[in-house]
Amino acid sequence: MAVVSSQFCKSEEVALVYRRGWRNEEVLDLTGRPLFKVKHPSFVWNRDHYIVDLTTNAPLVRLRPQMFLPVRGIWYGYHAQQDRMLFMLRSSSIFQISMSIDVFVGSDKEPGKNRQPDYQIKGHSFSRGIDIVRGHNQEQAKGGSLWGRTEYTISVAPGVDIAFVVSLIAIVHDKRSSSNASSTTV
């Protein structure tokens, strides 16, 4: 399913490498060719993150955390060129033992209480990996241990928007990093 663009939906499963450095994250294919870069905010008052397509060097997705009432950890994903909302992401509940994040695709700023999430991001306590599932537990992407490593693999199912998956993982990484810094759990 295309969220950012159908050009990032492949007909076969795709394996990627997510490489983290200090304030520098990039996504490579298995041959080592860079595909995406995560640009972090350069100023304290600018909280926007960008997913940049390294084949064209153009920003694809602008990620913006909600500034007020950060209890639910709400983030918005916008198309960087057209400034239209692509998705909204929020913690499934305020208090969590293991990570569970709801993702709503579309332009609804606040989806109704009865609306089911289009995707869910589920964290695993022991392996510290994540799964991104759609609808009735259809696995769309799987990430290895995201915490404490500088490099890990991502498996993306056929037909899933790779740029969308990279955006979600960048948000999860940022949420996890900022929660560790303030000694709270996501």
C-alpha positions as CSV (number, residue, x, y, z in Angstrom):
1,M,0.0,0.0,0.0
2,A,1.5,3.4,-1.0
3,V,1.4,6.1,1.6
4,V,4.3,8.3,0.5
5,S,4.6,7.1,-3.1
6,S,4.0,4.0,-5.1
7,Q,7.6,4.2,-6.4
8,F,8.7,2.9,-3.0
9,C,6.5,-0.2,-3.1
10,K,8.4,-3.2,-4.4
11,S,6.9,-6.4,-5.7
12,E,9.3,-8.6,-3.6
13,E,10.4,-8.5,0.0
14,V,13.1,-5.9,0.6
15,A,15.9,-6.2,3.2
16,L,17.4,-2.9,4.3
17,V,20.1,-1.8,6.8
18,Y,19.3,1.0,9.2
19,R,22.6,2.6,10.3
20,R,22.7,5.1,13.2
21,G,25.3,7.5,14.2
22,W,25.1,10.5,16.5
23,R,22.5,12.8,14.9
24,N,23.0,10.9,11.6
25,E,20.9,8.0,10.4
26,E,20.7,6.4,7.0
27,V,19.1,3.5,5.3
28,L,21.0,1.3,2.9
29,D,20.2,-1.6,0.7
30,L,22.2,-4.8,1.3
31,T,24.9,-3.8,-1.2
32,G,25.6,-0.8,0.9
33,R,24.1,1.8,-1.4
34,P,22.5,4.7,0.6
35,L,18.7,5.1,-0.1
36,F,17.4,7.4,2.7
37,K,18.7,9.8,5.3
38,V,17.0,11.0,8.4
39,K,17.7,14.7,9.0
40,H,17.2,15.8,12.6
41,P,16.3,19.4,13.6
42,S,19.2,21.7,13.7
43,F,17.6,24.2,16.2
44,V,15.9,23.6,19.5
45,W,12.7,25.5,18.4
46,N,12.5,23.6,15.1
47,R,11.3,20.1,15.9
48,D,10.8,18.8,12.3
49,H,12.6,15.8,11.1
50,Y,12.9,14.9,7.4
51,I,13.3,11.7,5.5
52,V,15.4,12.5,2.5
53,D,15.5,10.3,-0.7
54,L,19.3,10.1,-1.4
55,T,18.8,9.1,-5.1
56,T,17.3,12.6,-5.8
57,N,18.5,14.3,-2.6
58,A,15.0,15.6,-2.1
59,P,13.0,15.6,1.2
60,L,10.1,13.1,1.0
61,V,8.5,13.2,4.4
62,R,8.4,15.9,7.1
63,L,7.9,14.4,10.6
64,R,6.5,16.7,13.3
65,P,6.0,15.9,17.0
66,Q,3.0,17.5,18.7
67,M,4.3,20.3,20.8
68,F,1.5,20.4,23.4
69,L,0.3,17.6,25.6
70,P,3.1,15.2,24.7
71,V,1.7,12.5,27.0
72,R,0.3,10.4,24.1
73,G,3.5,11.0,22.0
74,I,1.6,12.2,18.9
75,W,3.5,12.7,15.6
76,Y,2.4,13.8,12.2
77,G,3.9,12.8,8.9
78,Y,3.5,15.3,6.0
79,H,4.5,15.0,2.3
80,A,7.5,17.3,2.2
81,Q,6.8,18.7,-1.3
82,Q,3.0,19.1,-1.1
83,D,2.6,19.8,2.6
84,R,-0.3,17.4,2.9
85,M,-0.7,15.1,5.9
86,L,0.1,11.4,5.2
87,F,-0.3,9.9,8.6
88,M,-0.7,10.4,12.3
89,L,0.9,8.3,15.0
90,R,0.2,8.1,18.7
91,S,0.8,5.7,21.6
92,S,-2.1,3.2,22.0
93,S,-2.4,4.1,25.7
94,I,-0.8,6.5,28.2
95,F,0.6,3.7,30.4
96,Q,2.4,0.8,28.6
97,I,4.4,-2.2,29.6
98,S,5.5,-2.9,26.1
99,M,5.5,-0.5,23.2
100,S,2.2,-0.3,21.2
101,I,1.7,2.6,18.8
102,D,-1.3,3.3,16.5
103,V,-0.8,4.7,13.0
104,F,-3.7,6.3,11.1
105,V,-3.2,6.9,7.4
106,G,-4.9,9.9,5.8
107,S,-5.6,13.5,6.5
108,D,-7.6,13.2,9.7
109,K,-5.8,15.4,12.3
110,E,-7.6,13.6,15.1
111,P,-9.2,10.3,14.1
112,G,-12.5,9.5,15.9
113,K,-12.5,7.3,19.0
114,N,-14.2,4.5,17.0
115,R,-11.7,4.5,14.2
116,Q,-9.4,1.5,14.2
117,P,-5.7,2.2,13.4
118,D,-4.6,1.3,9.9
119,Y,-1.2,0.0,11.3
120,Q,0.2,-0.8,14.7
121,I,3.8,-0.8,15.8
122,K,4.5,-3.4,18.4
123,G,7.7,-3.5,20.4
124,H,9.1,-6.7,21.9
125,S,10.6,-6.3,25.4
126,F,13.2,-9.1,25.2
127,S,14.5,-8.9,21.6
128,R,13.9,-5.1,21.6
129,G,12.8,-5.4,18.0
130,I,9.6,-4.1,16.4
131,D,6.9,-5.3,14.1
132,I,4.7,-3.1,12.0
133,V,1.3,-4.8,11.3
134,R,-1.6,-3.8,9.2
135,G,-5.3,-4.5,9.8
136,H,-5.8,-8.0,11.3
137,N,-2.1,-8.7,12.2
138,Q,-0.8,-8.8,8.7
139,E,2.9,-8.2,9.2
140,Q,4.2,-5.5,6.9
141,A,7.7,-4.9,8.3
142,K,10.0,-6.2,10.9
143,G,13.0,-4.4,12.5
144,G,15.8,-6.0,14.4
145,S,17.0,-4.8,17.8
146,L,16.6,-1.0,17.5
147,W,18.1,0.0,20.8
148,G,21.8,-0.1,21.7
149,R,23.0,-1.0,18.2
150,T,24.4,1.2,15.5
151,E,23.2,-1.0,12.7
152,Y,20.3,-3.4,12.2
153,T,18.2,-4.9,9.4
154,I,14.7,-4.2,8.4
155,S,12.6,-6.6,6.3
156,V,9.7,-5.0,4.4
157,A,6.9,-7.1,2.9
158,P,6.1,-6.9,-0.8
159,G,3.8,-4.0,-1.8
160,V,4.6,-1.9,1.3
161,D,5.9,1.6,1.0
162,I,9.5,1.6,2.1
163,A,9.7,5.4,2.7
164,F,6.6,5.0,5.0
165,V,8.3,2.2,7.0
166,V,11.5,4.3,7.3
167,S,9.5,7.2,8.6
168,L,7.8,5.1,11.2
169,I,11.1,3.6,12.4
170,A,12.7,7.1,12.6
171,I,9.8,8.2,14.9
172,V,10.1,5.1,17.1
173,H,13.8,5.7,17.4
174,D,13.3,9.3,18.3
175,K,10.5,8.5,20.8
176,R,12.7,5.9,22.4
177,S,15.8,8.1,22.5
178,S,13.9,11.0,24.1
179,S,12.2,8.8,26.6
180,N,15.5,7.2,27.7
181,A,17.0,10.7,28.1
182,S,14.1,11.7,30.4
183,S,13.9,8.4,32.2
184,T,10.3,7.6,31.2
185,T,9.0,4.7,29.2
186,V,7.3,4.9,25.8
